[in-house]
Amino acid sequence: MRLRISATLAAISLAVVLAVPARADQPGYPMTITHALGTTTIPAKPVRVAAVSWANQEVPLALGIVPVGFARANFGDDDGDGLLPWVSQKLKELGAETPVLFDEGDGIDFEAVAATQPDVILAAYSGLTQAEYDTLSQIAPVIAYPDSAWATDWRDTIRLNSAGLGMAAQGDALIASIDAQIAETVARHPELHDKSAMFITHLDTTDLSRVNFYTANDTRVKFFADLGLTAPKSVQEATRPGQFSGGISAERIDAFDDVDIVVTYGGQPLWEAIKADPLMAHMPAVQHGSLVMLGSDPLGTAANPTPLSIPYVLEDYVDLLAGAARKADGQ
């Protein structure tokens, strides 16, 4: 984390001095939003919007607002411009240049955020600590996550961030639009219905002795339900409050006999290693070849669903899952 306190406070003070005073006489304001890290009061409808952490900028962009700054993409950015393709596409649709991109490789860049002089900072999907939230709150009102770090699903990300923009109704309409697109796509793939799926976080081709996976709290796993899939009992029983990942020894691989489809990150070498492993090969999903292997590309990134990525990759992702479902059925 960047904790250059004196520089941070200087930047914050400069932002406060330069900011245009907000009007508090607009209908619906001041607005109060309660979340896991406190209570945020927004005095007036925000004009300058900043977003930190992952994907929060997609809500204002989807609603036609170009943020003054947001986090640089650090995964799935094929061309290295700091933008995921669905974000780049939306900026072009809005006729906007790339805003300030915050480099969060070492944590939240408080100075860079302050320099954009935001009226609100969106972070509904994030892992903000209380200290980070408190520091950001010195810059502008902050919308944090409702319950646990990194556990806000795409719908609540839209609801919270759109509320912070004073656009709750537009946020609800956006959710309805995405839901309709998902429903229409899934309806064409009845083979997904009632299939169980788990998402393995990472497997090492040289050491398959432990199986780490995302729990039912994780947004990737929550997205399975949107696509007609169920969380296997084995994953549900391993889910603890506030934890988005878990793991067991591969010696207990029989616990996952109730898994029809496995999704993970990797390529052909990993698939070959899994098939050859005396423990992993016992999984019914492996025996059927019902694996979806994702890369560090846009599709792999969008398996963690966000407001703009869902429409961008939905067809391709559902096709992959449907193919794995057919294999689970022996087709």
Residue, then its C-alpha position, 0 to 999 in steps of 0.5 A: m500500500r502506498l502510505r506516503i502520508s505527507a504526500t497523501l495528505a497534501a494531495i487530499s488538501l489540494a483536492v479539497v481546496l480546488a473542489v467546487p462546493a456541492r449543492a445540498d438543495q437537490p431532491g433526494y440529497p443529502m443521501t446516506i448509504t450504509h455498508a460494511l465499513g461505515t455510513t457514507t453521506i453524499p451531499a449532492k448528485p456527484v459530477r466527478v466520479a472516481a472508481v477504485s479496485w476492480a470493475n466499479q468504473e463499469v457501472p457509471l460507464a454503463l449508465g453513460i458517465v465517464p469517470v475522472g479516474f479508475a483502476r488500471a486493469n492488471f489481469g486480462d489486459d491483452d494489449g497492455d493499455g490498462l483497459l479491458p476490451w469491454v471498457s475500451q469499447k464502452l469508452k469509444e461508444l461514449g466518444a471519450e478518451t481514456p481517463v486517469l488510470f490508477d496504478e494499484g499494483d502496490g495498493i490504492d494510490f491515494e494521491a492519484v485519486a485525490a488529484t482527480q478531485p472526485d465528488v464520489i469514489l465507487a468501491a462496492y466491489s473491492g477489498l478495501t480495509q478500514a484504513e484505506y476506506d478512512t483515508l479515501s473518505q478524506i478525499a470524497p464520499v466512498i461507496a464500499y462493499p455491503d458485507s464482505a471484501w470481494a464478495t459483492d455480486w454484479r447485481d449488488t455492485i450495480r445497485l450500490n454504485s448506481a445509488g452512489l451516483g444518484m441513479a438507482a432507478q437506472g441501475d435497476a433497469l441495467i440489471a433487468s437488461i442484463d438479466a434478460q440477456i442471460a435468460e435468453t442465452v441460457a434458455r438455448h442451453p437446457e443441458l446446463h440445467d441442474k448441473s453442478a459446477m465448482f471453480i478451482t482457483h489454481l492447479d500446479t502441473t508439478d504439484l497436484s497434492r492440494v485442490n484450492f477452490y472458490t467457495a459459494n461466497d465468491t462472485r465467480v461461483k455465484f455467477f454459476a447460478d445465473l447460468g442455470l448451474t448449481a453449487p455442489k454440496s461439497v463446495q457449500e459445506a466447505t464455505r465459511p462466512g467471509q471466505f471466498s476460497g478454500g482448499i483440501s488435500a487431493e487425498r480427499i478428492d472423493a469429496f467432489d464426486d458430486v461435481d459435474i463440471v470443473v472450471t479452472y485456469g490453465g491450458q492443455p499441459l494442465w489438463e494432461a497433468i490432471k488426467a495422469d494424476p492418480l488422485m485427480a483422475h478419480m473425479p467424475a468430472v475429469q473422467h468425463g472430460s467435463l473441464v472448462m480451462l480458462g486463460s489470462d485473457p478477456l474470457g478468463t477475466a470475465a468468468n468473474p462477472t461485471p456489468l460490462s463483461i457479461p454481455y461481452v463474453l456471455e455467449d462464449y462462456v456459456d458455450l464452453l460450460a454447455g460443452a462440458a455439461r454435454k460431456a458430463d451426460g456422456q455426449 
